[in-house]
């Protein structure tokens, strides 16, 4: 398993699609199978709308966990409390940071 921080955008997008229920297309490298068709994964790492979709799923799974992971992904320590700087950075999180926090949340489901 590749460490999330070492993943390229394409690898993280693929892993998020798999966590959301898609299957990796073994015949078309880089594609996922959704239902009966093969398609490229959504670009969660650079597309703000797609990152908000995966963020919504992560919040549905565990809102508090997702917030803690977003604090971490924006460079803060969750145990330091929620400061104005932390809140600002969470609101201004990049698509990649939201995707990383969602990946950690979705991959740590029980």
LOKE-311370 format. One record per residue: residue in three letters; x, y, z of N, C-alpha, C in turn. Coordinates in nm, 2 decimals. Each point is the difference from the previous one (the first is absolute). Example, Ala and Ser with C-alpha at 12.3 -4.5 7.8 and 13.67 -1.06 7.14 Angstrom:
+------+--------+--------+--------+--------+--------+--------+--------+--------+--------+
| resn |    n_X |    n_Y |    n_Z |   ca_X |   ca_Y |   ca_Z |    c_X |    c_Y |    c_Z |
+------+--------+--------+--------+--------+--------+--------+--------+--------+--------+
|  ala |   1.32 |  -0.57 |   0.78 |  -0.09 |   0.12 |   0.00 |   0.09 |   0.12 |   0.00 |
|  ser |  -0.04 |   0.11 |  -0.07 |   0.09 |   0.11 |   0.00 |  -0.08 |   0.11 |   0.08 |
+------+--------+--------+--------+--------+--------+--------+--------+--------+--------+
//
This chain:
+------+--------+--------+--------+--------+--------+--------+--------+--------+--------+
| resn |    n_X |    n_Y |    n_Z |   ca_X |   ca_Y |   ca_Z |    c_X |    c_Y |    c_Z |
+------+--------+--------+--------+--------+--------+--------+--------+--------+--------+
|  unk |   0.08 |  -0.12 |   0.00 |  -0.08 |   0.12 |   0.00 |   0.09 |   0.12 |   0.00 |
|  unk |  -0.03 |   0.10 |  -0.09 |   0.08 |   0.12 |  -0.01 |  -0.05 |   0.10 |   0.11 |
|  unk |   0.09 |   0.07 |   0.07 |  -0.04 |   0.10 |   0.09 |  -0.07 |   0.11 |  -0.08 |
|  unk |  -0.11 |   0.05 |   0.06 |  -0.09 |   0.10 |  -0.07 |   0.08 |   0.12 |  -0.04 |
|  unk |   0.10 |   0.04 |   0.09 |   0.07 |   0.13 |  -0.03 |   0.10 |  -0.03 |  -0.12 |
|  unk |   0.03 |  -0.12 |  -0.03 |   0.09 |  -0.03 |  -0.11 |  -0.08 |  -0.03 |  -0.13 |
|  unk |  -0.13 |   0.00 |   0.01 |  -0.09 |  -0.03 |  -0.12 |   0.00 |   0.12 |  -0.10 |
|  unk |   0.00 |  -0.03 |  -0.12 |  -0.02 |   0.10 |  -0.10 |  -0.15 |   0.04 |   0.00 |
|  unk |  -0.04 |   0.10 |  -0.06 |  -0.14 |   0.04 |  -0.01 |  -0.08 |  -0.12 |  -0.06 |
|  unk |   0.05 |  -0.06 |  -0.11 |  -0.07 |  -0.10 |  -0.07 |  -0.02 |  -0.12 |   0.09 |
|  unk |   0.11 |  -0.04 |   0.08 |  -0.01 |  -0.11 |   0.09 |  -0.11 |   0.03 |   0.11 |
|  unk |   0.00 |   0.12 |   0.06 |  -0.09 |   0.03 |   0.10 |  -0.14 |   0.00 |  -0.06 |
|  unk |  -0.02 |   0.06 |  -0.12 |  -0.13 |   0.00 |  -0.06 |  -0.05 |  -0.15 |  -0.02 |
|  unk |   0.08 |  -0.09 |  -0.04 |  -0.03 |  -0.14 |  -0.02 |  -0.04 |  -0.06 |   0.13 |
|  unk |   0.08 |   0.02 |   0.10 |  -0.03 |  -0.06 |   0.13 |  -0.14 |   0.05 |   0.06 |
|  unk |  -0.02 |   0.13 |  -0.02 |  -0.13 |   0.06 |   0.05 |  -0.12 |  -0.07 |  -0.07 |
|  unk |   0.02 |  -0.01 |  -0.14 |  -0.11 |  -0.07 |  -0.07 |  -0.03 |  -0.14 |   0.05 |
|  unk |   0.11 |  -0.07 |   0.03 |  -0.02 |  -0.14 |   0.05 |  -0.06 |   0.00 |   0.14 |
|  unk |   0.04 |   0.10 |   0.08 |  -0.07 |   0.01 |   0.14 |  -0.15 |   0.04 |  -0.02 |
|  unk |  -0.03 |   0.07 |  -0.10 |  -0.14 |   0.04 |  -0.03 |  -0.08 |  -0.11 |  -0.07 |
|  unk |   0.06 |  -0.12 |  -0.03 |  -0.07 |  -0.11 |  -0.05 |   0.03 |  -0.04 |  -0.14 |
|  unk |   0.08 |   0.07 |  -0.07 |   0.04 |  -0.03 |  -0.14 |   0.10 |  -0.12 |   0.00 |
|  unk |   0.01 |  -0.07 |  -0.11 |   0.11 |  -0.10 |  -0.01 |   0.10 |   0.05 |  -0.10 |
|  unk |   0.13 |  -0.04 |   0.03 |   0.10 |   0.03 |  -0.09 |  -0.01 |  -0.08 |  -0.13 |
|  unk |   0.01 |   0.07 |  -0.11 |  -0.01 |  -0.07 |  -0.13 |   0.13 |  -0.06 |  -0.03 |
|  unk |   0.01 |  -0.13 |   0.00 |   0.13 |  -0.08 |  -0.02 |   0.04 |   0.00 |  -0.15 |
|  unk |  -0.10 |   0.03 |  -0.09 |   0.04 |   0.00 |  -0.14 |   0.03 |   0.14 |  -0.06 |
|  unk |  -0.04 |   0.10 |   0.07 |   0.03 |   0.14 |  -0.04 |   0.06 |   0.07 |   0.12 |
|  unk |   0.13 |   0.00 |   0.00 |   0.08 |   0.05 |   0.11 |  -0.04 |   0.15 |   0.03 |
|  unk |  -0.02 |   0.03 |   0.12 |  -0.03 |   0.14 |   0.03 |  -0.15 |   0.03 |   0.00 |
|  unk |  -0.08 |  -0.10 |  -0.04 |  -0.15 |   0.02 |   0.00 |  -0.06 |  -0.08 |   0.11 |
|  unk |  -0.13 |   0.03 |   0.04 |  -0.07 |  -0.07 |   0.09 |  -0.13 |  -0.05 |  -0.06 |
|  unk |  -0.06 |  -0.10 |   0.05 |  -0.13 |  -0.05 |  -0.05 |  -0.11 |   0.04 |   0.10 |
|  unk |  -0.09 |   0.08 |  -0.06 |  -0.12 |   0.04 |   0.08 |  -0.12 |  -0.06 |  -0.07 |
|  unk |  -0.07 |  -0.09 |   0.07 |  -0.11 |  -0.07 |  -0.07 |   0.05 |  -0.09 |  -0.11 |
|  unk |  -0.04 |   0.03 |  -0.12 |   0.04 |  -0.08 |  -0.11 |   0.10 |   0.07 |  -0.10 |
|  unk |   0.05 |   0.12 |   0.04 |   0.09 |   0.07 |  -0.09 |   0.13 |   0.04 |   0.06 |
|  unk |   0.10 |   0.01 |  -0.08 |   0.13 |   0.04 |   0.05 |   0.02 |   0.15 |  -0.03 |
|  unk |   0.06 |   0.07 |   0.10 |   0.01 |   0.14 |  -0.01 |   0.13 |   0.05 |   0.08 |
|  unk |   0.04 |   0.12 |  -0.03 |   0.11 |   0.05 |   0.08 |  -0.05 |   0.04 |   0.14 |
|  unk |   0.08 |  -0.01 |   0.10 |  -0.04 |   0.05 |   0.13 |  -0.03 |   0.15 |   0.00 |
|  unk |  -0.09 |   0.04 |   0.09 |  -0.01 |   0.15 |   0.01 |   0.13 |   0.06 |   0.06 |
|  unk |   0.01 |   0.13 |  -0.03 |   0.13 |   0.06 |   0.04 |  -0.02 |   0.07 |   0.14 |
|  unk |  -0.01 |  -0.08 |   0.10 |  -0.02 |   0.06 |   0.13 |   0.11 |   0.09 |   0.05 |
|  unk |   0.12 |  -0.02 |  -0.05 |   0.12 |   0.08 |   0.05 |   0.01 |   0.14 |  -0.06 |
|  unk |  -0.06 |   0.03 |  -0.11 |   0.01 |   0.13 |  -0.06 |  -0.14 |   0.06 |  -0.03 |
|  unk |  -0.10 |  -0.07 |  -0.01 |  -0.13 |   0.05 |  -0.03 |  -0.08 |   0.03 |   0.13 |
|  unk |  -0.02 |   0.13 |   0.02 |  -0.07 |   0.03 |   0.13 |  -0.14 |  -0.06 |   0.02 |
|  unk |  -0.08 |  -0.01 |  -0.11 |  -0.13 |  -0.06 |   0.01 |   0.01 |  -0.15 |   0.04 |
|  unk |   0.10 |  -0.07 |  -0.06 |   0.02 |  -0.14 |   0.03 |   0.05 |  -0.02 |   0.14 |
|  unk |   0.09 |   0.08 |   0.04 |   0.05 |  -0.01 |   0.14 |  -0.11 |   0.02 |   0.10 |
|  unk |  -0.10 |   0.09 |  -0.03 |  -0.11 |   0.02 |   0.09 |  -0.09 |  -0.12 |   0.01 |
|  unk |  -0.01 |  -0.07 |  -0.12 |  -0.08 |  -0.12 |   0.00 |   0.06 |  -0.11 |   0.10 |
|  unk |   0.13 |  -0.02 |  -0.01 |   0.06 |  -0.10 |   0.08 |   0.01 |   0.05 |   0.15 |
|  unk |   0.01 |   0.13 |   0.02 |  -0.01 |   0.05 |   0.13 |  -0.14 |  -0.03 |   0.06 |
|  unk |  -0.10 |   0.02 |  -0.07 |  -0.14 |  -0.03 |   0.05 |  -0.01 |  -0.14 |   0.04 |
|  unk |   0.05 |  -0.10 |  -0.08 |   0.00 |  -0.14 |   0.03 |   0.08 |  -0.02 |   0.13 |
|  unk |   0.11 |   0.06 |   0.02 |   0.08 |  -0.02 |   0.12 |  -0.07 |   0.05 |   0.12 |
|  unk |  -0.06 |   0.12 |  -0.01 |  -0.08 |   0.05 |   0.11 |  -0.12 |  -0.09 |   0.03 |
|  unk |  -0.06 |  -0.06 |  -0.10 |  -0.11 |  -0.09 |   0.03 |   0.05 |  -0.12 |   0.08 |
|  unk |   0.12 |  -0.05 |  -0.03 |   0.06 |  -0.11 |   0.07 |   0.04 |   0.03 |   0.14 |
|  unk |   0.06 |   0.12 |   0.01 |   0.05 |   0.04 |   0.14 |   0.04 |   0.14 |   0.00 |
|  unk |  -0.09 |   0.09 |   0.03 |   0.03 |   0.15 |   0.00 |   0.11 |   0.04 |   0.09 |
|  unk |   0.00 |  -0.05 |   0.12 |   0.11 |   0.04 |   0.09 |   0.13 |  -0.05 |  -0.04 |
|  unk |   0.01 |  -0.13 |  -0.05 |   0.12 |  -0.05 |  -0.05 |   0.05 |   0.08 |  -0.12 |
|  unk |  -0.09 |   0.03 |  -0.09 |   0.04 |   0.07 |  -0.12 |   0.06 |   0.14 |   0.04 |
|  unk |  -0.07 |   0.07 |   0.10 |   0.06 |   0.13 |   0.04 |   0.14 |  -0.02 |   0.06 |
|  unk |   0.02 |  -0.10 |   0.08 |   0.13 |  -0.02 |   0.06 |   0.10 |  -0.03 |  -0.11 |
|  unk |  -0.04 |  -0.08 |  -0.10 |   0.09 |  -0.03 |  -0.11 |   0.03 |   0.13 |  -0.08 |
|  unk |  -0.10 |   0.08 |  -0.02 |   0.02 |   0.13 |  -0.08 |   0.10 |   0.09 |   0.08 |
|  unk |  -0.02 |   0.01 |   0.13 |   0.09 |   0.07 |   0.08 |   0.15 |  -0.04 |  -0.02 |
|  unk |   0.02 |  -0.13 |   0.00 |   0.13 |  -0.06 |  -0.03 |   0.05 |   0.03 |  -0.14 |
|  unk |  -0.09 |  -0.02 |  -0.10 |   0.04 |   0.02 |  -0.14 |   0.03 |   0.15 |  -0.03 |
|  unk |  -0.05 |   0.09 |   0.08 |   0.03 |   0.14 |  -0.02 |   0.12 |   0.05 |   0.09 |
|  unk |   0.07 |  -0.10 |   0.06 |   0.12 |   0.03 |   0.07 |  -0.01 |   0.04 |   0.14 |
|  unk |  -0.11 |  -0.03 |   0.07 |  -0.02 |   0.03 |   0.14 |  -0.01 |  -0.12 |   0.08 |
|  unk |   0.01 |   0.01 |   0.13 |  -0.01 |  -0.11 |   0.10 |  -0.14 |   0.01 |   0.06 |
|  unk |  -0.07 |  -0.11 |  -0.01 |  -0.14 |   0.00 |   0.05 |   0.00 |   0.02 |   0.15 |
|  unk |   0.10 |  -0.04 |   0.07 |   0.00 |   0.01 |   0.15 |   0.03 |   0.14 |   0.05 |
|  unk |   0.04 |   0.09 |  -0.09 |   0.02 |   0.14 |   0.03 |  -0.13 |   0.08 |   0.01 |
|  unk |  -0.11 |  -0.06 |  -0.03 |  -0.13 |   0.07 |   0.00 |  -0.03 |   0.07 |  -0.13 |
|  unk |  -0.12 |   0.05 |  -0.01 |  -0.05 |   0.06 |  -0.12 |   0.03 |   0.15 |   0.01 |
|  unk |   0.10 |   0.05 |  -0.06 |   0.03 |   0.14 |   0.00 |  -0.05 |   0.07 |  -0.12 |
|  unk |   0.00 |   0.13 |   0.00 |  -0.05 |   0.07 |  -0.12 |   0.09 |  -0.03 |  -0.12 |
|  unk |   0.13 |  -0.02 |   0.02 |   0.09 |  -0.03 |  -0.11 |  -0.04 |  -0.14 |  -0.06 |
|  unk |  -0.02 |  -0.09 |   0.09 |  -0.04 |  -0.14 |  -0.04 |  -0.13 |   0.00 |  -0.08 |
|  unk |  -0.10 |   0.07 |   0.06 |  -0.13 |   0.02 |  -0.07 |   0.01 |   0.06 |  -0.14 |
|  unk |   0.08 |   0.11 |  -0.01 |   0.03 |   0.06 |  -0.12 |   0.06 |  -0.09 |  -0.10 |
|  unk |   0.10 |  -0.08 |   0.04 |   0.07 |  -0.09 |  -0.09 |  -0.09 |  -0.12 |  -0.05 |
|  unk |  -0.09 |  -0.04 |   0.09 |  -0.10 |  -0.10 |  -0.03 |  -0.10 |   0.05 |  -0.11 |
|  unk |  -0.04 |   0.12 |   0.02 |  -0.09 |   0.06 |  -0.10 |   0.06 |   0.03 |  -0.13 |
|  unk |   0.13 |   0.02 |   0.00 |   0.08 |   0.03 |  -0.12 |   0.07 |  -0.12 |  -0.05 |
|  unk |  -0.03 |  -0.12 |   0.04 |   0.07 |  -0.12 |  -0.04 |  -0.01 |  -0.02 |  -0.15 |
|  unk |   0.11 |  -0.05 |  -0.05 |   0.01 |  -0.03 |  -0.14 |  -0.08 |  -0.12 |  -0.03 |
|  unk |  -0.02 |  -0.03 |  -0.13 |  -0.07 |  -0.12 |  -0.04 |   0.08 |  -0.12 |   0.04 |
|  unk |   0.13 |   0.01 |  -0.01 |   0.09 |  -0.11 |   0.04 |  -0.01 |  -0.03 |   0.15 |
|  unk |   0.00 |   0.11 |   0.08 |  -0.01 |  -0.02 |   0.14 |  -0.14 |  -0.07 |   0.04 |
|  unk |  -0.10 |   0.05 |  -0.06 |  -0.14 |  -0.06 |   0.02 |   0.00 |  -0.15 |  -0.04 |
|  unk |   0.07 |  -0.03 |  -0.11 |   0.00 |  -0.14 |  -0.05 |   0.08 |  -0.08 |   0.09 |
|  unk |   0.12 |   0.05 |   0.05 |   0.08 |  -0.08 |   0.10 |  -0.08 |  -0.03 |   0.13 |
|  unk |  -0.07 |   0.11 |   0.05 |  -0.07 |  -0.02 |   0.12 |  -0.12 |  -0.11 |  -0.02 |
|  unk |  -0.06 |   0.01 |  -0.11 |  -0.11 |  -0.10 |  -0.04 |   0.06 |  -0.14 |  -0.01 |
|  unk |   0.12 |  -0.01 |  -0.06 |   0.06 |  -0.13 |  -0.01 |   0.03 |  -0.06 |   0.13 |
|  unk |   0.06 |   0.08 |   0.09 |   0.03 |  -0.05 |   0.13 |  -0.13 |  -0.05 |   0.08 |
|  unk |  -0.10 |   0.09 |  -0.01 |  -0.13 |  -0.03 |   0.06 |  -0.07 |  -0.13 |  -0.06 |
|  unk |   0.00 |  -0.01 |  -0.13 |  -0.07 |  -0.11 |  -0.06 |   0.08 |  -0.13 |   0.01 |
|  unk |   0.13 |   0.01 |   0.00 |   0.08 |  -0.12 |   0.01 |   0.01 |  -0.05 |   0.14 |
|  unk |  -0.04 |   0.07 |   0.10 |   0.01 |  -0.04 |   0.14 |  -0.14 |  -0.04 |   0.06 |
|  unk |  -0.10 |  -0.03 |  -0.09 |  -0.13 |  -0.04 |   0.04 |   0.01 |  -0.14 |   0.07 |
|  unk |  -0.08 |  -0.02 |   0.10 |  -0.01 |  -0.13 |   0.06 |  -0.08 |  -0.10 |  -0.07 |
+------+--------+--------+--------+--------+--------+--------+--------+--------+--------+
//
